[in-house]
Amino acid sequence: MTKLDARLASHMARIALGHVRQEYPHKLDHVMSSDEDVLAPRVLHPIFFGSFDWHSCVHGWWTLLTLRRLFPRIEEAPEIDELASRSFSREKVGAELAYLDRPLSRGFERPYGWAWLLQLHLEATRHEQRWGAELQPLARALADRLRGYLDVLTYPIRVGTHSNTAFALTLSLDWAEAFDPPLAHQIRDRARHWFGADRDCQAWEPGGDEFLSSALIEALCMARTEPALFPPWFSKFLPRVGSREPATLFTPAIVSDRSDGKIAHLDGLNLSRAWCWRSIAPLLPTAERAVAEGAAGTHLAAALPHISGDYMGEHWLASFALLALLSPEAKVIV
């Protein structure tokens, strides 16, 4: 499997620096109640106005801060520092919070953008600058929203796109464990309730615009929330992994047109599958572990060359590549 080294980190940092400040083209998640609500992305979101949409900008920033921490001597580090210090200010965070307070913003970026913002805040707290302190009010506000959402969500959402419940639980858990233990308990409880009895997953995927494997992200969610119980659960959930079945989980998706934003999602599917397979592999028996590691490598190789080249993928794919490259079995070479 490709290793994350300074050269690749620098390449990914340049990609992210190129889009977190690019305002257009832009796809807003914005409900308008009058002509007065017709505003530019930079006005509505003074921090997260780039990267085609709010959530991609958030995880573009996560990519930048993560690479900055792991590779402090890359050429892009000073630019990341300067831009982050200008962006993560009390005034700008206050404007992002004010947007959440709009009456029609209850469902804004739910739950995908929320989970990524929690990951960004967690990463920001690992740096000596005040980035984490400045972002904390926004993280707390979205954690409160996640708590309320989990209280009223009767059924999990299993699609392979932004509303997927297992992805949000998985990504939010690290933050909750560090900053909100009751939320972490709620996440574990909901994962067990929704997914604990699932058996013999058929993995009817991918859909034509999916960037998540509904099967594997559920497995990763259970691995993160119930690590001790995961091996027996997984043996019932995907009982034929040793035979590489269901076959679709071992076959990278075909991306026919990377200029089509929805079809380009399939590069993300390959990267997120690599992340999931690589992350759950250490919890599997030896033979199945080798199968999982092989599938991870195959999927990463299929997608990593395409994290740049067309803006429809370039504005977000590096983040999912980084998830895969930072998974437990991967190596970072400084």
Secondary structure as the mmCIF struct_conf table of DSSP 4:
data_model
#
loop_
_struct_conf.conf_type_id
_struct_conf.id
_struct_conf.beg_label_comp_id
_struct_conf.beg_label_asym_id
_struct_conf.beg_label_seq_id
_struct_conf.end_label_comp_id
_struct_conf.end_label_asym_id
_struct_conf.end_label_seq_id
STRN STRN1 LEU A 4 ASP A 5
HELX_RH_AL_P HELX_RH_AL_P1 ALA A 6 HIS A 19
TURN_TY1_P TURN_TY1_P1 VAL A 20 ARG A 21
BEND BEND1 PRO A 25 PRO A 25
BEND BEND2 SER A 33 SER A 34
HELX_RH_3T_P HELX_RH_3T_P1 ASP A 35 ASP A 37
HELX_RH_AL_P HELX_RH_AL_P2 PRO A 41 LEU A 44
BEND BEND3 PRO A 46 PHE A 48
BEND BEND4 SER A 51 ASP A 53
HELX_RH_AL_P HELX_RH_AL_P3 TRP A 54 LEU A 70
TURN_TY1_P TURN_TY1_P2 PRO A 72 ARG A 73
BEND BEND5 ILE A 74 ILE A 74
TURN_TY1_P TURN_TY1_P3 GLU A 75 GLU A 76
HELX_RH_AL_P HELX_RH_AL_P4 ALA A 77 SER A 87
BEND BEND6 PHE A 88 PHE A 88
HELX_RH_AL_P HELX_RH_AL_P5 ARG A 90 LEU A 100
TURN_TY1_P TURN_TY1_P4 ASP A 101 ASP A 101
BEND BEND7 ARG A 102 ARG A 102
TURN_TY1_P TURN_TY1_P5 PRO A 103 LEU A 104
TURN_TY1_P TURN_TY1_P6 ARG A 106 PRO A 111
HELX_RH_AL_P HELX_RH_AL_P6 TYR A 112 ALA A 124
TURN_TY1_P TURN_TY1_P7 THR A 125 ARG A 126
BEND BEND8 HIS A 127 GLN A 129
TURN_TY1_P TURN_TY1_P8 ARG A 130 ARG A 130
HELX_RH_AL_P HELX_RH_AL_P7 TRP A 131 VAL A 152
BEND BEND9 TYR A 155 TYR A 155
BEND BEND10 GLY A 160 THR A 161
TURN_TY1_P TURN_TY1_P9 HIS A 162 SER A 163
HELX_RH_AL_P HELX_RH_AL_P8 THR A 165 PHE A 179
HELX_RH_AL_P HELX_RH_AL_P9 PRO A 181 PHE A 195
TURN_TY1_P TURN_TY1_P10 GLY A 196 ALA A 197
BEND BEND11 ASP A 200 ASP A 200
TURN_TY1_P TURN_TY1_P11 GLY A 208 ASP A 209
BEND BEND12 PHE A 211 LEU A 212
HELX_RH_AL_P HELX_RH_AL_P10 SER A 214 THR A 225
TURN_TY1_P TURN_TY1_P12 PRO A 227 LEU A 229
HELX_RH_AL_P HELX_RH_AL_P11 PHE A 230 PHE A 237
BEND BEND13 LEU A 238 LEU A 238
TURN_TY1_P TURN_TY1_P13 PRO A 239 ARG A 240
HELX_RH_3T_P HELX_RH_3T_P2 VAL A 241 SER A 243
TURN_TY1_P TURN_TY1_P14 ARG A 244 ARG A 244
BEND BEND14 PRO A 246 PRO A 246
HELX_RH_3T_P HELX_RH_3T_P3 ALA A 247 PHE A 250
BEND BEND15 THR A 251 THR A 251
HELX_LH_PP_P HELX_LH_PP_P1 PRO A 252 ILE A 254
BEND BEND16 SER A 256 SER A 256
TURN_TY1_P TURN_TY1_P15 ARG A 258 SER A 259
BEND BEND17 ASP A 260 ASP A 260
TURN_TY1_P TURN_TY1_P16 GLY A 261 ALA A 264
HELX_RH_AL_P HELX_RH_AL_P12 HIS A 265 ILE A 280
HELX_RH_3T_P HELX_RH_3T_P4 ALA A 281 LEU A 283
BEND BEND18 LEU A 284 LEU A 284
HELX_RH_AL_P HELX_RH_AL_P13 THR A 286 ALA A 303
HELX_RH_3T_P HELX_RH_3T_P5 LEU A 304 HIS A 306
BEND BEND19 ILE A 307 ASP A 310
HELX_RH_AL_P HELX_RH_AL_P14 TYR A 311 GLU A 314
TURN_TY1_P TURN_TY1_P17 HIS A 315 TRP A 316
HELX_RH_AL_P HELX_RH_AL_P15 LEU A 317 LEU A 325
TURN_TY1_P TURN_TY1_P18 LEU A 326 LEU A 326
BEND BEND20 SER A 327 SER A 327
TURN_TY1_P TURN_TY1_P19 PRO A 328 GLU A 329
STRN STRN2 VAL A 332 ILE A 333
#
